[in-house]
Amino acid sequence: MLVQRLGAPSDFDPLLERVRDARIVMIGEATHGNYDYYRLREQLTRRLIAECGFSFVAVEGDWPDCDRVHRSVIAAPGGAVDPRTALERFERWPTWMWANAEVSRFCAWLRAWNVERPEDARAGFHGLDVYSLWESMQAIFDYLGEEDPTSLEAAQDAYRCFEPYGKRVEEYGMASRFVSARCEEEVVRLLARTREQAAADGPDSFSAWQNAEVVAGAERYYRAMVHGGPESWNIRDTHMTDTLDRLLERYGPGARGIVWAHNTHIGDARATEMAADGMVNIGQLARERHGADEVVLVGFGGYRGTVTAAPRWGSPAEAMVVPPARPGSVEHRLHELMPERAVLVFGGDDQPDWVTGTADHRAIGVVYDPSFESWGNYVPTRLGERYDAFVWCDETTALHPLPALTTPGEMETYPAGV
């Protein structure tokens, strides 16, 4: 194991040496609301793009919202000149995950980087998640209306199937338990027609295809969610992994991707109790599909500080105090052993017991109650198996949300919020 104190972006050199030949680098976060995690992730990502030639960043966010950001950062015709304008259009709660000053700064840098390069060499920004059923449906209408009006019937049939449930599509999942409310056949037909039309080259065609995949994934997700258990989680993370693979194929031979998501998604589930509960995640699936040598998983963690989160689902975000990590946890041990900022690169035969053994590892979602620290918010983890590297921040501060018009959104990751 190698430990490097962090003070400047150049201090990530040992980690860049580790990812030199990887096709996928997943960079996590222990919360969705810390400035320090986002800032350090930004520094690492800039170097991966500028020095290692990575092709795109794919985040734990909705495809339509992120597609507006993508069009801005690649300077596409009709895209916003300032990426912040696109980020401020995020409406689905919790908006602060991506509509924040830290992501805005990165996207401004990415646009400046891209405009100096040929169009086919520009790095993109994409959403991996499954939630945007209505937004994706509208995007398909817009696309088919211009490109293939004869396929509009399939889109209208799918829309009419969901329409009785309004924007609360989790009610569709609940109804499917008792009556024949499954829209699966209509969605499959829509997906087939959109795939057929999107077979032609072009970014608009690919985006329409992905929106159809979102609609199909959302139908499965909300139908599974009401039954409880791991199935809806697995549908979501499999969808995100499938989207990542489609992006790698879309960018062509030699494409390399960066993923931004919560530790709970990017850290290999097999190194946690998630596996015993029948859960998978994108870190595990990517290792299985591409091979461990092609995938580098980078976790994050901190000892104490502040975080942007909400006290309950759908409520306004606020800066909350994160108390010191509980004794025996990964974070408590690193607080005792590490400098204030450090990157740990795992590997070799000299790894200490706290890297190879099991210890509690803190995970904070968008809904957070610090009083739960005594019994919740921790995932038993074998750190050196869950991640290839780990970025340590002893004390963290809350990130800075952008002004946004927030709508409640569906239940989504309720109640975990990761």
Disulfide bonds with the S-S distance in Angstrom:
Cys161-Cys183 1.90
